[in-house]
Amino acid sequence: MQLLVRFLIGGAVVSVFALAGDLLRPKSFAGLFAAAPSVALATLALTAWQDGATVAATEARSMAAAALGFIVYACLTRRLMSSGRWAAAPVATAALAVWALIAAMAGMALARWLS
């Protein structure tokens, strides 16, 4: 359950970054939000320092699962948006649910595979 909560919170944070990058002007300001992977690595380093390698490994698995979910999210969103038949908000919302599902499934599979 704790892994699922981490996946959902992580997905929500990245979605907020993406939305802010899309809404803010000028568009060059959106590059600021491309720093999210760097923030993730910094968080991972801090976790390893404060809580140890075991906790950091769990966090790294969560990040990997969320990244896989994001790849599916990005591909699905691009495909649906390029058709021109869908509005951005419903596509992003539906794809976010797919992201959460993929991330949760990948996280559980990684946890089983690595244990």
C-alpha positions in Angstrom: 0.0 0.0 0.0 2.9 2.4 0.8 4.4 1.8 -2.6 1.1 2.6 -4.3 0.8 5.9 -2.3 4.4 6.8 -3.4 3.6 6.1 -7.0 0.5 8.2 -6.9 2.1 11.1 -5.1 5.1 11.0 -7.5 2.8 10.9 -10.5 0.8 13.9 -9.2 3.9 15.9 -8.5 5.3 15.4 -12.0 1.9 16.2 -13.5 1.8 19.5 -11.6 5.3 20.3 -12.9 4.2 19.5 -16.5 1.1 21.5 -16.1 3.0 24.5 -14.7 5.5 24.2 -17.5 2.7 24.3 -20.0 0.8 27.2 -18.5 3.7 29.5 -17.6 4.9 32.1 -20.0 7.4 32.5 -21.5 7.7 28.9 -22.7 11.5 29.0 -22.0 10.5 29.1 -18.3 9.1 25.6 -18.7 12.7 24.4 -18.9 13.0 25.0 -15.2 10.6 22.1 -14.7 12.8 19.8 -16.7 14.9 19.6 -13.5 12.6 17.1 -12.0 14.9 14.1 -12.7 17.8 16.0 -11.0 15.5 16.6 -8.0 14.7 12.9 -7.9 18.4 12.0 -7.8 19.1 14.5 -5.1 16.2 13.1 -3.1 17.6 9.6 -3.6 21.0 10.7 -2.4 19.5 12.3 0.7 17.4 9.3 1.4 20.5 7.0 1.2 22.4 9.4 3.5 19.6 9.7 6.1 17.8 6.4 6.0 20.3 4.0 4.5 20.8 2.0 1.3 17.8 -0.3 1.8 15.3 2.6 2.0 17.1 4.3 -1.0 16.8 1.0 -3.0 13.1 1.0 -2.4 12.8 4.6 -3.5 14.9 3.8 -6.6 12.5 1.0 -7.5 9.6 3.3 -7.0 11.2 5.9 -9.3 11.9 3.3 -12.0 8.3 2.1 -11.9 7.0 5.6 -12.1 9.4 6.3 -15.0 8.0 3.3 -16.9 4.5 4.6 -16.2 5.5 8.0 -17.5 6.8 6.6 -20.8 3.4 4.9 -21.3 1.7 8.1 -20.3 3.7 10.2 -22.8 3.3 7.8 -25.7 -0.5 7.5 -25.1 -1.0 11.2 -24.7 1.0 12.0 -27.8 -0.9 9.4 -29.8 -4.3 10.6 -28.7 -3.5 14.3 -29.0 -2.0 13.9 -32.5 -5.3 12.6 -33.8 -6.8 16.0 -33.3 -10.1 14.5 -32.0 -9.4 14.9 -28.3 -9.1 17.8 -26.0 -6.0 18.0 -23.8 -7.7 17.9 -20.4 -9.6 14.6 -20.9 -6.6 13.0 -22.5 -4.2 14.0 -19.7 -6.7 12.9 -17.1 -7.3 9.5 -18.6 -3.6 8.9 -19.3 -2.8 9.8 -15.7 -5.0 6.9 -14.6 -3.1 4.7 -17.0 0.2 6.0 -15.6 -0.8 5.2 -12.0 -1.9 1.7 -13.0 1.3 0.9 -15.0 3.5 2.4 -12.2 1.8 0.4 -9.5 2.0 -2.9 -11.5 5.6 -2.2 -12.4 6.4 -1.4 -8.8 4.9 -4.7 -7.6 6.7 -6.7 -10.3 10.0 -5.0 -9.5 9.5 -5.7 -5.8 8.8 -9.4 -6.4 11.7 -9.7 -9.0 14.3 -8.1 -6.7 13.3 -9.9 -3.5 
